[in-house]
Amino acid sequence: MAATVYYATGKRKTAIAKVRLIPGNGKVTINGDENLESYFPSEFQRQDVLKPLTVTGTIGTFDVHVDALGGGKSGQAGAMRLGVARALVTYNEELRSTLRIADLMTRDPRMVERKKYGRKKARKRFQFSKR
């Protein structure tokens, strides 16, 4: 008999995280073989990924398997956080209000502003010379 698997997808900036929650003992696997500590050297990012599990009190009950693609480490951590939160809601709909109060169910809409013509970057201008 196969264990029940809870799927969800999270996005942040240009990063996408496909998350699977499998009942287990709390092991986190990223991109097949890397564990959480080696993938995210920053303690803040590790806490960010596990925040939905901590808030709902399900920290040791699921093995988390993530396929992270695109973006950088910060964007991927945010995408994983949203993916884990959404997967928890598929597991138990009653956790939605707890996650909503902790602001974990909202997709962060902020994206990099595009570069404009006649400028160095999105807003930065070339140096002005009076003479």
Backbone as a printed PyTorch tensor [residue, N CA C, xyz], in Angstrom:
tensor([[[  0.8380,  -1.1860,   0.0000],
         [  0.0000,   0.0000,   0.0000],
         [  0.8830,   1.2500,   0.0000]],

        [[  0.6800,   2.1330,  -0.9440],
         [  1.4970,   3.3480,  -1.0640],
         [  0.9730,   4.4310,  -0.1300]],

        [[  1.9010,   5.2210,   0.3750],
         [  1.5270,   6.3320,   1.2540],
         [  0.8770,   7.4390,   0.4310]],

        [[ -0.0080,   8.1960,   1.0730],
         [ -0.6590,   9.3160,   0.4160],
         [  0.3490,  10.4420,   0.2260]],

        [[  0.3660,  11.0130,  -0.9740],
         [  1.2880,  12.0970,  -1.3000],
         [  0.4710,  13.3540,  -1.5680]],

        [[  0.9040,  14.4810,  -0.9940],
         [  0.2180,  15.7590,  -1.1740],
         [  1.1020,  16.6680,  -2.0200]],

        [[  0.5780,  17.0970,  -3.1750],
         [  1.3360,  17.9000,  -4.1280],
         [  0.9100,  19.3630,  -4.0650]],

        [[  1.8540,  20.2710,  -4.3620],
         [  1.5300,  21.6920,  -4.5330],
         [  2.6920,  22.3700,  -5.2360]],

        [[  2.4170,  23.5240,  -5.8140],
         [  3.4280,  24.3100,  -6.4960],
         [  3.4710,  25.6970,  -5.8880]],

        [[  4.7040,  26.1920,  -5.6690],
         [  4.8730,  27.5460,  -5.1610],
         [  5.7350,  28.3510,  -6.1040]],

        [[  5.4670,  29.6540,  -6.1910],
         [  6.2510,  30.5280,  -7.0580],
         [  6.6570,  31.7770,  -6.2970]],

        [[  7.8480,  32.3050,  -6.6580],
         [  8.3340,  33.5620,  -6.0830],
         [  9.3570,  34.1150,  -7.0550]],

        [[  9.2190,  35.3950,  -7.4560],
         [ 10.0690,  35.9950,  -8.4910],
         [ 10.0370,  35.0920,  -9.7230]],

        [[ 11.1740,  34.5500, -10.1650],
         [ 11.1490,  33.6510, -11.3210],
         [ 11.3810,  32.1960, -10.9050]],

        [[ 11.3420,  31.9160,  -9.6140],
         [ 11.5870,  30.5610,  -9.1140],
         [ 10.2770,  29.7860,  -9.0010]],

        [[ 10.3670,  28.4900,  -9.2650],
         [  9.2190,  27.5900,  -9.1420],
         [  9.6430,  26.4040,  -8.2840]],

        [[  8.8060,  26.0300,  -7.3280],
         [  9.0880,  24.8790,  -6.4710],
         [  7.9060,  23.9180,  -6.5230]],

        [[  8.1730,  22.6940,  -6.9730],
         [  7.1580,  21.6430,  -6.9750],
         [  7.3770,  20.8310,  -5.7100]],

        [[  6.3860,  20.8430,  -4.8300],
         [  6.5280,  20.2550,  -3.4920],
         [  5.6590,  19.0110,  -3.3570]],

        [[  6.2470,  17.9720,  -2.7430],
         [  5.5040,  16.7600,  -2.3900],
         [  5.6580,  16.5320,  -0.8970]],

        [[  4.5620,  16.3790,  -0.1940],
         [  4.5840,  16.0310,   1.2300],
         [  4.1920,  14.5650,   1.3590]],

        [[  5.0720,  13.7840,   1.9850],
         [  4.8240,  12.3580,   2.1840],
         [  4.9090,  12.0930,   3.6850]],

        [[  3.9210,  11.4310,   4.2690],
         [  4.0220,  11.1330,   5.7080],
         [  5.3300,  10.4280,   6.0320]],

        [[  6.0670,  10.9790,   7.0080],
         [  7.3850,  10.4440,   7.3400],
         [  7.9020,  11.0230,   8.6370]],

        [[  9.2200,  11.3060,   8.6710],
         [  9.8300,  11.7590,   9.9260],
         [ 10.4640,  13.1450,   9.8510]],

        [[ 10.1740,  13.9400,   8.8080],
         [ 10.6510,  15.3110,   8.7640],
         [ 11.8730,  15.5510,   7.9060]],

        [[ 12.2410,  14.6070,   7.0430],
         [ 13.4090,  14.7640,   6.1810],
         [ 13.0560,  15.6660,   4.9930]],

        [[ 13.9600,  16.6130,   4.6570],
         [ 13.7310,  17.5230,   3.5340],
         [ 14.7530,  17.2170,   2.4390]],

        [[ 14.2690,  16.9200,   1.2340],
         [ 15.1250,  16.6210,   0.0960],
         [ 14.8290,  17.6190,  -1.0170]],

        [[ 15.9070,  18.2230,  -1.5610],
         [ 15.7410,  19.2200,  -2.6140],
         [ 16.4490,  18.7310,  -3.8750]],

        [[ 15.7530,  18.7890,  -5.0080],
         [ 16.2730,  18.3630,  -6.3100],
         [ 16.8580,  16.9440,  -6.2770]],

        [[ 16.1590,  16.0570,  -5.6130],
         [ 16.5310,  14.6440,  -5.6440],
         [ 17.4890,  14.1660,  -4.5810]],

        [[ 18.6060,  14.8740,  -4.3520],
         [ 19.6030,  14.3260,  -3.4390],
         [ 20.1100,  15.2850,  -2.3690]],

        [[ 19.9720,  16.5930,  -2.5610],
         [ 20.5280,  17.5300,  -1.5800],
         [ 19.5940,  17.6970,  -0.3780]],

        [[ 20.2030,  17.8160,   0.8120],
         [ 19.3810,  18.0760,   1.9860],
         [ 19.2930,  19.5830,   2.2100]],

        [[ 18.4510,  19.9870,   3.1470],
         [ 18.1580,  21.4050,   3.3840],
         [ 19.3920,  22.1900,   3.8170]],

        [[ 20.2320,  21.5940,   4.6760],
         [ 21.4010,  22.2980,   5.2200],
         [ 22.4480,  22.5840,   4.1450]],

        [[ 22.6520,  21.6540,   3.2160],
         [ 23.6560,  21.8780,   2.1790],
         [ 23.1350,  22.8010,   1.0730]],

        [[ 21.8320,  22.7890,   0.8220],
         [ 21.2670,  23.6230,  -0.2390],
         [ 21.1500,  25.0800,   0.1890]],

        [[ 20.7100,  25.3000,   1.4450],
         [ 20.5780,  26.6550,   1.9850],
         [ 21.5530,  26.8310,   3.1430]],

        [[ 22.7170,  27.4570,   2.9120],
         [ 23.6580,  27.6930,   4.0120],
         [ 23.1050,  28.6740,   5.0460]],

        [[ 22.1900,  29.5570,   4.6240],
         [ 21.6310,  30.5710,   5.5100],
         [ 20.5480,  29.9690,   6.4140]],

        [[ 20.6740,  30.1900,   7.7010],
         [ 19.6900,  29.7020,   8.6760],
         [ 18.3180,  30.3340,   8.4230]],

        [[ 18.3050,  31.6070,   8.0270],
         [ 17.0430,  32.3170,   7.7630],
         [ 16.2510,  31.6300,   6.6530]],

        [[ 16.9300,  31.2460,   5.5790],
         [ 16.2380,  30.5850,   4.4650],
         [ 15.7310,  29.2040,   4.8520]],

        [[ 16.5040,  28.4860,   5.6790],
         [ 16.0470,  27.1670,   6.1530],
         [ 14.7870,  27.3080,   7.0010]],

        [[ 14.7670,  28.3170,   7.8770],
         [ 13.5850,  28.5550,   8.7080],
         [ 12.3960,  28.9760,   7.8500]],

        [[ 12.6790,  29.7550,   6.7850],
         [ 11.6260,  30.2330,   5.8890],
         [ 10.9260,  29.0640,   5.1990]],

        [[ 11.7040,  28.0880,   4.7530],
         [ 11.1370,  26.9180,   4.0650],
         [ 10.2660,  26.1020,   5.0250]],

        [[ 10.7130,  25.9400,   6.2700],
         [ 10.0000,  25.1010,   7.2370],
         [  8.9330,  25.8500,   8.0370]],

        [[  8.7730,  27.1530,   7.8010],
         [  7.8310,  27.9590,   8.5830],
         [  6.3850,  27.4350,   8.5460]],

        [[  5.8470,  27.0250,   7.3770],
         [  4.4780,  26.5000,   7.3840],
         [  4.3100,  25.2700,   8.2780]],

        [[  5.3280,  24.3940,   8.2960],
         [  5.2590,  23.2040,   9.1490],
         [  5.3410,  23.5880,  10.6260]],

        [[  6.1730,  24.5890,  10.9370],
         [  6.3260,  25.0370,  12.3200],
         [  5.0450,  25.6730,  12.8320]],

        [[  4.4400,  26.5370,  12.0100],
         [  3.2250,  27.2600,  12.4120],
         [  2.0650,  26.2980,  12.6630]],

        [[  1.9600,  25.2550,  11.8250],
         [  0.8490,  24.3140,  11.9700],
         [  1.1400,  23.1690,  12.9410]],

        [[  2.3950,  23.0690,  13.4050],
         [  2.7480,  22.0160,  14.3600],
         [  2.9120,  20.6430,  13.7200]],

        [[  3.2310,  20.6070,  12.4280],
         [  3.4000,  19.3320,  11.7160],
         [  4.8620,  19.1150,  11.3190]],

        [[  5.7910,  19.6830,  12.0770],
         [  7.2090,  19.7140,  11.7020],
         [  7.8400,  18.3360,  11.5420]],

        [[  7.4850,  17.3440,  12.3220],
         [  8.1370,  16.0400,  12.2220],
         [  7.2920,  14.9720,  11.5750]],

        [[  6.1680,  15.3540,  10.9790],
         [  5.2270,  14.3510,  10.4810],
         [  5.3060,  14.1030,   8.9770]],

        [[  6.0040,  14.9640,   8.2350],
         [  6.0840,  14.8200,   6.7840],
         [  7.5220,  14.8430,   6.2920]],

        [[  7.8030,  14.0250,   5.2750],
         [  9.0310,  14.1560,   4.4950],
         [  8.6970,  15.1120,   3.3530]],

        [[  9.5500,  16.1070,   3.1310],
         [  9.3090,  17.1110,   2.0970],
         [ 10.2760,  16.8680,   0.9420]],

        [[  9.7330,  16.6640,  -0.2560],
         [ 10.5360,  16.5030,  -1.4600],
         [ 10.2330,  17.6750,  -2.3910]],

        [[ 11.2740,  18.4000,  -2.7760],
         [ 11.0870,  19.6090,  -3.5800],
         [ 11.9100,  19.5390,  -4.8590]],

        [[ 11.3020,  19.9230,  -5.9710],
         [ 12.0220,  20.1610,  -7.2210],
         [ 12.0170,  21.6670,  -7.4360]],

        [[ 13.1830,  22.3030,  -7.2530],
         [ 13.2980,  23.7560,  -7.3730],
         [ 13.9710,  24.1140,  -8.6790]],

        [[ 13.3510,  25.0300,  -9.4260],
         [ 13.9670,  25.4740, -10.6630],
         [ 13.7920,  26.9760, -10.8530]],

        [[ 14.7760,  27.5900, -11.5140],
         [ 14.7210,  29.0110, -11.8240],
         [ 15.0480,  29.8920, -10.6320]],

        [[ 15.3680,  31.1380, -10.9270],
         [ 15.6040,  32.1280,  -9.8830],
         [ 16.8620,  31.8620,  -9.0810]],

        [[ 16.9750,  32.5430,  -7.9490],
         [ 18.1090,  32.3680,  -7.0490],
         [ 17.6650,  31.6810,  -5.7750]],

        [[ 18.5730,  31.6180,  -4.8220],
         [ 18.2880,  30.9000,  -3.5760],
         [ 17.1450,  31.5520,  -2.7860]],

        [[ 17.1310,  32.8700,  -2.7320],
         [ 16.0910,  33.5730,  -1.9770],
         [ 14.7070,  33.3340,  -2.5940]],

        [[ 14.6230,  33.4490,  -3.9090],
         [ 13.3570,  33.2030,  -4.5930],
         [ 12.9070,  31.7630,  -4.4540]],

        [[ 13.8530,  30.8340,  -4.5100],
         [ 13.5140,  29.4260,  -4.3600],
         [ 13.0170,  29.1240,  -2.9500]],

        [[ 13.6280,  29.7590,  -1.9410],
         [ 13.1750,  29.5560,  -0.5580],
         [ 11.7400,  30.0490,  -0.3960]],

        [[ 11.4280,  31.2020,  -0.9670],
         [ 10.0610,  31.7330,  -0.9120],
         [  9.0740,  30.8510,  -1.6550]],

        [[  9.4990,  30.3170,  -2.7910],
         [  8.6390,  29.4230,  -3.5680],
         [  8.3700,  28.1240,  -2.8040]],

        [[  9.4080,  27.6080,  -2.1420],
         [  9.2350,  26.3860,  -1.3430],
         [  8.2860,  26.6200,  -0.1810]],

        [[  8.4040,  27.7700,   0.4560],
         [  7.5290,  28.1020,   1.5830],
         [  6.0700,  28.0990,   1.1460]],

        [[  5.7740,  28.7450,   0.0120],
         [  4.4050,  28.7790,  -0.4940],
         [  3.9360,  27.3840,  -0.9100]],

        [[  4.8220,  26.6120,  -1.5280],
         [  4.4680,  25.2600,  -1.9540],
         [  4.1510,  24.3460,  -0.7830]],

        [[  4.9580,  24.4400,   0.2760],
         [  4.7100,  23.6260,   1.4820],
         [  3.3830,  24.0220,   2.1200]],

        [[  3.1140,  25.3220,   2.1830],
         [  1.8540,  25.7980,   2.7750],
         [  0.6520,  25.2900,   1.9740]],

        [[  0.7450,  25.3600,   0.6540],
         [ -0.3680,  24.8930,  -0.1870],
         [ -0.5580,  23.3840,  -0.0830]],

        [[  0.5600,  22.6500,   0.0330],
         [  0.4670,  21.1910,   0.1740],
         [ -0.1790,  20.8190,   1.5030]],

        [[  0.1270,  21.5820,   2.5600],
         [ -0.5040,  21.3330,   3.8630],
         [ -2.0140,  21.5410,   3.7970]],

        [[ -2.4450,  22.5090,   2.9980],
         [ -3.8850,  22.7640,   2.8530],
         [ -4.5600,  21.6100,   2.1120]],

        [[ -3.8660,  20.9930,   1.1350],
         [ -4.4510,  19.8170,   0.4720],
         [ -4.5330,  18.6350,   1.4350]],

        [[ -3.6070,  18.5870,   2.3880],
         [ -3.6300,  17.5440,   3.4170],
         [ -4.7910,  17.7580,   4.3900]],

        [[ -4.9420,  19.0110,   4.8680],
         [ -6.0020,  19.3150,   5.8310],
         [ -6.4870,  20.7430,   5.5960]],

        [[ -7.7150,  20.8730,   5.1110],
         [ -8.2910,  22.1820,   4.7750],
         [ -8.4120,  23.1010,   5.9900]],

        [[ -8.4930,  22.5380,   7.1930],
         [ -8.6410,  23.3490,   8.4110],
         [ -7.3810,  24.1520,   8.7420]],

        [[ -6.2360,  23.7820,   8.1550],
         [ -4.9890,  24.5130,   8.4010],
         [ -4.9190,  25.8210,   7.6250]],

        [[ -5.8410,  26.0190,   6.6760],
         [ -5.8140,  27.2150,   5.8290],
         [ -5.8900,  28.5070,   6.6330]],

        [[ -6.7700,  28.5660,   7.6160],
         [ -6.9220,  29.8010,   8.4060],
         [ -5.6630,  30.0910,   9.2190]],

        [[ -5.0340,  29.0600,   9.7730],
         [ -3.7870,  29.2430,  10.5270],
         [ -2.6820,  29.7660,   9.6280]],

        [[ -2.5680,  29.1930,   8.4450],
         [ -1.5440,  29.6280,   7.4880],
         [ -1.8500,  31.0230,   6.9440]],

        [[ -3.1290,  31.3350,   6.7730],
         [ -3.5350,  32.6510,   6.2780],
         [ -3.1690,  33.7300,   7.2960]],

        [[ -3.4100,  33.4580,   8.5790],
         [ -3.0860,  34.4250,   9.6510],
         [ -1.5760,  34.6690,   9.6900]],

        [[ -0.7790,  33.6270,   9.4630],
         [  0.6820,  33.7610,   9.4680],
         [  1.2110,  34.3230,   8.1430]],

        [[  0.3010,  34.6850,   7.2140],
         [  0.6370,  35.2740,   5.9180],
         [  1.5090,  34.3370,   5.0740]],

        [[  1.1690,  33.0580,   5.0740],
         [  1.9360,  32.0710,   4.3180],
         [  1.2060,  31.5730,   3.0700]],

        [[ -0.0330,  31.9980,   2.8730],
         [ -0.8130,  31.5310,   1.7280],
         [ -0.8250,  32.5420,   0.5770]],

        [[ -0.1820,  33.6910,   0.7570],
         [ -0.2050,  34.7350,  -0.2570],
         [  1.0230,  34.6290,  -1.1430]],

        [[  0.8210,  34.6400,  -2.4480],
         [  1.9210,  34.6150,  -3.3980],
         [  2.4820,  36.0270,  -3.4830]],

        [[  3.7930,  36.1710,  -3.2670],
         [  4.4400,  37.4820,  -3.2980],
         [  4.5080,  37.9580,  -4.7590]],

        [[  3.8060,  39.0510,  -5.1170],
         [  3.7190,  39.4530,  -6.5210],
         [  4.9150,  40.2590,  -7.0320]],

        [[  5.8510,  40.6040,  -6.1510],
         [  6.9520,  41.4700,  -6.5620],
         [  7.8770,  40.7740,  -7.5550]],

        [[  8.1450,  41.4620,  -8.6670],
         [  9.0310,  40.9510,  -9.7020],
         [ 10.0660,  42.0240, -10.0190]],

        [[ 11.1360,  41.6280, -10.7080],
         [ 12.1710,  42.5770, -11.1060],
         [ 11.5960,  43.5080, -12.1780]],

        [[ 11.8060,  44.8020, -11.9920],
         [ 11.3190,  45.7800, -12.9620],
         [ 12.1990,  45.7350, -14.2060]],

        [[ 11.5910,  45.8490, -15.3710],
         [ 12.3420,  45.7370, -16.6150],
         [ 13.2040,  46.9680, -16.8720]],

        [[ 14.2810,  46.7770, -17.6250],
         [ 15.1600,  47.8810, -17.9980],
         [ 14.4700,  48.7420, -19.0570]],

        [[ 14.6060,  50.0750, -18.9200],
         [ 14.0240,  50.9910, -19.9010],
         [ 15.1130,  51.5120, -20.8350]],

        [[ 14.7230,  51.8410, -22.0590],
         [ 15.6750,  52.3830, -23.0300],
         [ 16.1010,  53.7910, -22.5940]],

        [[ 17.3270,  54.1620, -22.9260],
         [ 17.8390,  55.4720, -22.5480],
         [ 18.2830,  55.5320, -21.1030]],

        [[ 18.2960,  54.4010, -20.4170],
         [ 18.7120,  54.3450, -19.0260],
         [ 19.7020,  53.2060, -18.8410]],

        [[ 20.4380,  53.2890, -17.7250],
         [ 21.4170,  52.2440, -17.4310],
         [ 20.7380,  50.9670, -16.9340]],

        [[ 19.7610,  51.1370, -16.0430],
         [ 18.9900,  50.0040, -15.5020],
         [ 17.5210,  50.3940, -15.5580]],

        [[ 16.6980,  49.8440, -14.6850],
         [ 15.2730,  50.1430, -14.7210],
         [ 14.9960,  51.6170, -14.4110]],

        [[ 15.7110,  52.1550, -13.4080],
         [ 15.4850,  53.5460, -13.0140],
         [ 16.7290,  54.4080, -13.0520]],

        [[ 17.8950,  53.7720, -12.9410],
         [ 19.1500,  54.5210, -12.9070],
         [ 19.4180,  55.1840, -14.2540]],

        [[ 19.8170,  56.4700, -14.1900],
         [ 20.1190,  57.2000, -15.4170],
         [ 21.6240,  57.2660, -15.6280]],

        [[ 22.0090,  57.6180, -16.8790],
         [ 23.4120,  57.8640, -17.1510],
         [ 23.8200,  59.1600, -16.4660]],

        [[ 25.1090,  59.3090, -16.1700],
         [ 25.5960,  60.4930, -15.4570],
         [ 25.3760,  61.7390, -16.3040]],

        [[ 24.8120,  62.7780, -15.6640],
         [ 24.5370,  64.0380, -16.3540],
         [ 25.7980,  64.9060, -16.3380]],

        [[ 26.1150,  65.4900, -17.4860],
         [ 27.2610,  66.3770, -17.5720],
         [ 26.8080,  67.7270, -18.1160]],

        [[ 27.0330,  68.7580, -17.3200],
         [ 26.5980,  70.1000, -17.7360],
         [ 27.5060,  70.6220, -18.8470]],

        [[ 28.8120,  70.3070, -18.7870],
         [ 29.7560,  70.7570, -19.8230],
         [ 30.4820,  69.6070, -20.4600]]])
